[in-house]
Amino acid sequence: MRPLSAMRRAAHEDAATMVDRLGELVSCESPPGSIPHLRACADLVAGWGEAVLGRPARRVVRDGLPHLLWSARDQRVLLLGHFDTVWPAGTIRQWPFAVTGETATGPGVYDMKAGIVQMFTALGLVADTSRVGVLLTCDEESGSATSRTLIERQALRSGAVLVCEASSPTGGLKVARKGGSVYRLTVRGKAAHAGVEPQRGVNATVEIAHQILAVQALASPSEETSVTPTVLAGGTTTNTVPEAATLAVDVRAWTRDELERVDLGIRRMATRLPEAVLSVGGGINRYPLTPDVALPLLTMAQAAAKDIGLPPPPGAHAPGASDGNFTGALGVPTLDGLGAVGGGAHARGEYVDVRAMPDRAALLAALIEQVLATPT
């Protein structure tokens, strides 16, 4: 085992390489669902992983999407992340990777490509990675539909899951995340001529408007539960009573009970217009990540930080969800936010503090060593 006092120094010696790799990874676009782009990004990342782990990645391809898995026989630690971003192909031409002073910007730099660079740097600092597994998926930003079972299977084989998603803007590690649900409400009405005989139609747009108000009423400000209508579509031509309309709904809550309350409320909603028909698709996607599975690992991370001369990172609560929600919901010890320090996820202003990257890599390495040294 490398002396912990030397880990931070070794990470800082790799600082320039980390920034170069970050530029290479950000420039290798990985938009959601674009299989050619995701394959190219997987190729790049797989090479980095093999170099530090000494074993090749297994490509788990589902619906054409290439997830990367380095499993370990006695898997004490699972490092979890994703290499897809929310940005469409071609964004890099309009908004290229750049480093200005101490800040790096570019599509996906914060969520979560800097976390991947830090992850592999950290693994290079760990003396023995034979009990460390790594899983990098490529559909997290679109809901993890093809990777969820893979994530859960690997988590259940592991003593702890360390999620290399971005930290809070102040460097806090995420000990709680809201859970989330996604719904698609579809209304079927009846078409008619909007000017000649609108009374013969059943207006799906009017019905979906009633449903928007009903959905919003399920929110609970006191519980910080949000129920947000998002994408709306309906109608065909301006002179036709719409016979169909759809509405997407995003739900976020801190507790399982709140997600289930909203779920029941949405499924019980009734139509207001005679002859309109409402159907509900979707449901609960991720249950919350709760502090009980994270706080023991936070304590270990704070001790690891002291060992390498860093201030102990605080715990943070994050409204957004991650794949760590899946592992925490299984009761597997899970700590999130071990990736980059920065901000602006999913916005053109997303950024990373490149000064913090070596220290975050060293912190992750020291935490891995602590978990490996803890008796099971």
FENBEL-V107428 format. One record per run of one state. SS is the DSSP state (a for helix, b for strand, c for the rest). FROM is the first residue (numbers start at 1). LEN is the number of residues. If there is no record, write none. Layout:
BEGIN
ss:SS from:FROM len:LEN
ss:SS from:FROM len:LEN
END
This chain:
BEGIN
ss:c from:1 len:3
ss:a from:4 len:10
ss:c from:14 len:1
ss:a from:15 len:13
ss:c from:28 len:3
ss:b from:31 len:1
ss:c from:32 len:3
ss:a from:35 len:19
ss:c from:54 len:4
ss:b from:58 len:5
ss:c from:63 len:2
ss:b from:65 len:6
ss:c from:71 len:6
ss:b from:77 len:6
ss:c from:83 len:2
ss:b from:85 len:1
ss:c from:86 len:5
ss:a from:91 len:4
ss:c from:95 len:3
ss:b from:98 len:3
ss:c from:101 len:2
ss:b from:103 len:3
ss:c from:106 len:3
ss:a from:109 len:17
ss:c from:126 len:6
ss:b from:132 len:6
ss:c from:138 len:2
ss:a from:140 len:3
ss:c from:143 len:5
ss:a from:148 len:9
ss:c from:157 len:3
ss:b from:160 len:4
ss:c from:164 len:9
ss:b from:173 len:5
ss:c from:178 len:1
ss:b from:179 len:10
ss:c from:189 len:1
ss:b from:190 len:1
ss:c from:191 len:2
ss:b from:193 len:1
ss:c from:194 len:4
ss:a from:198 len:3
ss:c from:201 len:1
ss:b from:202 len:1
ss:c from:203 len:1
ss:a from:204 len:13
ss:c from:217 len:3
ss:b from:220 len:1
ss:a from:221 len:3
ss:c from:224 len:1
ss:b from:225 len:10
ss:c from:235 len:5
ss:b from:240 len:1
ss:c from:241 len:3
ss:b from:244 len:10
ss:c from:254 len:2
ss:a from:256 len:12
ss:c from:268 len:9
ss:b from:277 len:10
ss:c from:287 len:2
ss:b from:289 len:1
ss:c from:290 len:1
ss:a from:291 len:17
ss:c from:308 len:7
ss:b from:315 len:4
ss:c from:319 len:5
ss:a from:324 len:6
ss:c from:330 len:4
ss:b from:334 len:3
ss:c from:337 len:5
ss:b from:342 len:2
ss:c from:344 len:7
ss:b from:351 len:3
ss:a from:354 len:20
ss:c from:374 len:3
END
